[in-house]
């Protein structure tokens, strides 16, 4: 086994850990891993990542289903809509240059990272509607699926908030349901790519197996690490990865310019500091004015 192959399989465990802990993030790690460590062409890496993330998500559904944290009707409606968009995105990718796809992937990474760092509203305590807005669910599913099929990204961190918002699902249920959606549209996107991309099945199955092992590890770690710390730390890691991938698409003279990367580093440091300061700044509790005590008469009538 070569060193790059061993490193690829070892790092693939982190993909599964991400899915097990956060319900997403697998494709954010899989594509850069396969492009820059396994040295796969961009389109083959995207197709392979769809297989890895789809299989890992399908396995990850099992413990959530046993714990009744999967809303099957919502997941299947969203998933079938996502499959349509993902297959179309996979077929459309044949006509788009690889550099454009990686640039789109990097932009998706940065958008995902910003959403993770900012956080998302919790749906706990909100009433679950009896009738879902089916047309809205289908439309959102197609759009998210199209992004997934094109660049191999846009999984859990787009699906989970959508499920929480549209279905009023509590976060644990939204995470479990999102794995159903991710698996369905990942396999559909893979089917779209298979018409024009050759996959190294040996490498793909090895990476998938490592990611599945990581998903079980992530499932066991869930709840033991503060969710807010985990989400923000992973978000800043994704920022670094996104900037790196985006930088690789720049012209040679810009890519090797130290002033550019110094400026990027300074901007990232300032953004991190602002995020930390905003996180520490808590709104002061609002005190309600005390109502005057009722005056009791001391005289008897």
C-alpha positions as CSV (number, residue, x, y, z in Angstrom):
1,X,0.0,0.0,0.0
2,X,1.4,3.4,-1.0
3,X,1.8,6.3,1.4
4,X,-0.9,8.5,-0.3
5,X,-3.3,5.6,-0.4
6,X,-2.8,4.8,3.3
7,X,-3.1,8.5,4.2
8,X,-6.3,8.8,2.1
9,X,-7.9,5.8,3.8
10,X,-6.8,7.1,7.3
11,X,-8.2,10.5,6.7
12,X,-11.4,9.1,5.3
13,X,-12.3,8.1,8.9
14,X,-12.7,11.8,9.6
15,X,-15.4,12.0,6.9
16,X,-17.5,9.4,8.8
17,X,-16.8,11.1,12.1
18,X,-18.1,14.3,10.7
19,X,-21.3,12.7,9.5
20,X,-21.8,10.8,12.7
21,X,-21.3,13.9,14.9
22,X,-22.8,16.7,12.8
23,X,-25.1,15.0,10.3
24,X,-23.2,16.5,7.4
25,X,-19.8,17.8,6.3
26,X,-18.7,14.5,4.6
27,X,-18.5,15.9,1.1
28,X,-16.8,19.1,2.4
29,X,-13.9,16.8,3.4
30,X,-14.1,14.1,0.8
31,X,-13.5,16.1,-2.4
32,X,-10.3,17.9,-1.2
33,X,-9.1,14.6,0.2
34,X,-9.6,12.8,-3.0
35,X,-8.2,15.6,-5.2
36,X,-5.1,16.7,-3.2
37,X,-4.2,13.5,-1.3
38,X,-5.4,10.7,-3.6
39,X,-4.5,12.8,-6.7
40,X,-7.8,12.0,-8.5
41,X,-9.1,14.3,-11.3
42,X,-11.7,16.7,-10.1
43,X,-14.7,15.1,-11.7
44,X,-13.7,11.6,-10.6
45,X,-13.1,12.9,-7.0
46,X,-16.6,14.4,-7.0
47,X,-18.2,11.2,-8.2
48,X,-16.3,9.1,-5.7
49,X,-17.2,11.5,-2.9
50,X,-20.9,11.0,-3.8
51,X,-20.5,7.2,-3.4
52,X,-18.6,7.6,-0.1
53,X,-21.0,10.1,1.5
54,X,-24.1,8.2,0.2
55,X,-23.0,4.9,1.6
56,X,-21.9,6.3,4.9
57,X,-25.1,8.3,5.3
58,X,-27.2,5.1,4.5
59,X,-25.4,3.2,7.3
60,X,-25.7,6.2,9.6
61,X,-29.5,6.2,9.3
62,X,-29.7,2.9,11.2
63,X,-29.1,4.1,14.8
64,X,-31.3,7.2,14.2
65,X,-34.1,5.0,12.9
66,X,-33.8,2.7,16.0
67,X,-34.1,5.7,18.2
68,X,-37.1,7.0,16.2
69,X,-35.3,10.1,15.0
70,X,-36.3,9.8,11.4
71,X,-39.4,11.4,9.9
72,X,-39.7,9.0,6.9
73,X,-42.5,10.8,5.0
74,X,-40.7,14.2,5.0
75,X,-37.3,12.5,4.2
76,X,-38.6,10.6,1.3
77,X,-40.5,13.6,-0.3
78,X,-37.4,15.8,0.1
79,X,-35.1,12.9,-1.0
80,X,-37.0,12.0,-4.2
81,X,-37.0,15.7,-5.2
82,X,-33.3,15.9,-4.4
83,X,-32.6,12.8,-6.5
84,X,-34.1,14.5,-9.5
85,X,-31.9,17.6,-9.1
86,X,-28.8,15.6,-8.2
87,X,-29.1,13.3,-11.3
88,X,-29.6,16.4,-13.5
89,X,-26.6,18.1,-11.8
90,X,-24.4,15.0,-12.4
91,X,-25.3,14.9,-16.1
92,X,-24.8,18.6,-16.4
93,X,-21.3,18.4,-14.9
94,X,-20.1,16.6,-18.0
95,X,-20.3,19.9,-19.9
96,X,-18.7,22.1,-17.2
97,X,-14.8,22.5,-16.9
98,X,-13.3,20.9,-13.9
99,X,-11.9,24.2,-12.7
100,X,-15.3,25.7,-12.6
101,X,-16.6,22.8,-10.6
102,X,-13.8,23.1,-8.0
103,X,-14.4,26.9,-7.8
104,X,-18.1,26.2,-7.2
105,X,-17.2,23.6,-4.6
106,X,-14.9,26.1,-2.8
107,X,-17.6,28.7,-2.7
108,X,-20.0,26.1,-1.3
109,X,-17.5,25.3,1.4
110,X,-17.2,28.9,2.4
111,X,-21.0,29.4,2.5
112,X,-21.4,26.2,4.5
113,X,-18.6,27.3,6.9
114,X,-20.3,30.7,7.5
115,X,-23.6,29.0,8.2
116,X,-21.9,26.7,10.7
117,X,-20.0,29.5,12.5
118,X,-23.1,31.7,12.8
119,X,-25.2,28.7,14.0
120,X,-28.8,27.9,13.3
121,X,-32.0,28.3,15.1
122,X,-33.2,25.4,17.2
123,X,-36.6,24.1,16.3
124,X,-37.2,22.6,19.7
125,X,-40.5,23.6,21.2
126,X,-42.0,24.6,17.9
127,X,-45.2,22.9,16.8
128,X,-44.8,20.4,14.0
129,X,-47.3,21.2,11.3
130,X,-49.7,18.4,10.3
131,X,-49.5,19.3,6.6
132,X,-46.1,20.0,5.1
133,X,-45.7,22.6,2.4
134,X,-45.1,19.8,-0.2
135,X,-44.4,22.2,-3.2
136,X,-41.9,24.1,-1.1
137,X,-40.2,20.9,0.1
138,X,-40.0,19.6,-3.5
139,X,-38.6,22.9,-4.8
140,X,-36.0,23.1,-2.1
141,X,-35.1,19.4,-2.6
142,X,-34.5,19.9,-6.3
143,X,-32.3,23.0,-5.7
144,X,-30.2,21.3,-3.0
145,X,-30.0,18.2,-5.1
146,X,-28.8,20.1,-8.2
147,X,-26.0,21.7,-6.1
148,X,-25.0,18.3,-4.7
149,X,-25.0,16.7,-8.2
150,X,-22.9,19.4,-9.7
151,X,-20.1,19.9,-7.1
152,X,-20.6,17.0,-4.7
153,X,-21.4,19.3,-1.8
154,X,-24.4,20.8,-0.1
155,X,-25.5,17.9,2.0
156,X,-26.4,18.0,5.7
157,X,-25.7,21.6,6.3
158,X,-28.2,22.6,3.7
159,X,-30.7,19.8,4.3
160,X,-30.8,20.0,8.2
161,X,-31.9,23.7,8.4
162,X,-34.4,23.2,5.5
163,X,-36.0,20.2,7.3
164,X,-36.1,22.2,10.6
165,X,-37.6,25.2,8.9
166,X,-40.1,23.5,6.6
167,X,-41.1,20.5,8.7
168,X,-40.7,22.1,12.1
169,X,-38.5,19.1,13.1
170,X,-36.5,19.1,16.3
171,X,-32.7,19.1,15.5
172,X,-32.1,15.5,16.4
173,X,-34.9,14.4,14.2
174,X,-33.8,16.8,11.4
175,X,-30.2,15.3,11.6
176,X,-31.5,11.7,11.4
177,X,-33.9,12.6,8.5
178,X,-31.2,14.4,6.7
179,X,-29.1,11.3,6.4
180,X,-31.9,9.6,4.4
181,X,-32.0,12.6,2.1
182,X,-28.2,12.8,1.7
183,X,-28.0,9.1,0.9
184,X,-30.8,9.3,-1.8
185,X,-29.5,12.3,-3.6
186,X,-25.8,11.3,-3.4
187,X,-26.6,8.0,-5.2
188,X,-28.6,9.9,-7.7
189,X,-25.8,12.3,-8.4
190,X,-23.4,9.4,-8.7
191,X,-25.7,7.8,-11.3
192,X,-25.5,11.1,-13.3
193,X,-21.7,11.1,-13.2
194,X,-21.3,7.4,-14.1
195,X,-22.3,8.1,-17.8
196,X,-19.1,10.2,-18.3
197,X,-16.7,9.5,-15.4
198,X,-14.6,6.3,-14.6
199,X,-14.3,5.5,-10.9
200,X,-11.5,3.5,-9.3
201,X,-13.8,1.1,-7.4
202,X,-11.1,-0.4,-5.3
203,X,-10.1,3.0,-3.9
204,X,-13.7,4.1,-3.6
205,X,-14.7,1.0,-1.6
206,X,-11.7,1.3,0.7
207,X,-12.5,5.0,1.4
208,X,-16.1,4.2,1.9
209,X,-15.3,1.4,4.4
210,X,-13.1,3.8,6.4
211,X,-15.7,6.5,6.4
212,X,-18.4,4.0,7.7
213,X,-16.1,3.0,10.6
214,X,-15.7,6.7,11.3
215,X,-19.4,7.2,11.3
216,X,-19.8,4.7,14.1
217,X,-17.0,6.5,16.0
218,X,-18.7,9.8,15.5
219,X,-22.0,8.4,16.7
220,X,-20.4,7.2,19.9
221,X,-18.7,10.6,20.4
222,X,-22.0,12.5,19.8
223,X,-23.1,14.3,23.0
224,X,-19.7,14.1,24.7
225,X,-18.3,17.1,22.9
226,X,-20.0,20.6,23.3
227,X,-22.0,21.0,20.2
228,X,-21.3,24.7,19.8
229,X,-17.6,24.3,20.2
230,X,-17.5,21.4,17.7
231,X,-19.6,23.2,15.1
232,X,-17.6,26.5,15.2
233,X,-14.2,24.7,15.2
234,X,-15.2,22.6,12.3
235,X,-16.6,25.7,10.6
236,X,-13.2,27.5,10.8
237,X,-11.5,24.3,9.5
238,X,-13.8,24.4,6.5
239,X,-12.9,28.1,5.9
240,X,-9.3,27.1,5.7
241,X,-10.0,24.3,3.3
242,X,-12.3,26.4,1.2
243,X,-9.7,29.2,0.9
244,X,-7.0,26.6,0.0
245,X,-9.2,25.0,-2.7
246,X,-10.2,28.4,-4.1
247,X,-6.6,29.5,-4.1
248,X,-5.6,26.5,-6.2
249,X,-7.9,27.8,-9.0
250,X,-6.1,31.2,-9.2
251,X,-3.6,32.0,-11.9
252,X,0.0,31.0,-11.2
253,X,1.2,34.6,-10.5
254,X,-1.5,35.1,-7.9
255,X,-1.3,31.7,-6.4
256,X,2.4,32.2,-5.6
257,X,2.0,35.8,-4.4
258,X,2.9,35.9,-0.6
259,X,1.2,39.3,-0.2
260,X,-2.2,37.9,-1.3
261,X,-2.0,35.0,1.2
262,X,-0.8,37.3,4.0
263,X,-3.9,39.5,3.4
264,X,-6.1,36.5,3.4
265,X,-4.6,35.3,6.7
266,X,-5.1,38.7,8.3
267,X,-8.7,38.9,7.1
268,X,-9.4,35.4,8.4
269,X,-7.8,36.3,11.8
270,X,-9.9,39.5,12.1
271,X,-13.1,37.5,11.2
272,X,-12.3,34.9,13.8
273,X,-11.7,37.5,16.5
274,X,-15.0,39.3,15.6
275,X,-16.8,35.9,15.8
276,X,-15.3,35.1,19.2
277,X,-16.2,38.6,20.6
278,X,-19.7,38.4,19.3
279,X,-20.1,35.0,20.9
280,X,-19.0,36.3,24.3
281,X,-21.3,39.3,24.1
282,X,-24.6,38.2,25.6
283,X,-27.6,40.4,25.8
284,X,-28.4,41.7,29.3
285,X,-31.5,40.2,30.8
286,X,-34.5,42.5,30.7
287,X,-36.0,43.2,34.0
288,X,-39.7,43.6,34.2
289,X,-41.0,46.3,36.5
290,X,-42.5,45.0,39.6
291,X,-46.2,45.5,39.9
292,X,-47.2,47.5,43.0
293,X,-48.4,45.4,45.9
294,X,-52.1,45.5,46.5
295,X,-53.1,47.8,49.4
296,X,-55.1,46.1,52.0
297,X,-57.4,48.2,54.1
298,X,-56.9,47.7,57.9
299,X,-60.5,48.8,58.7
300,X,-63.3,46.3,58.8
301,X,-66.7,47.2,57.4
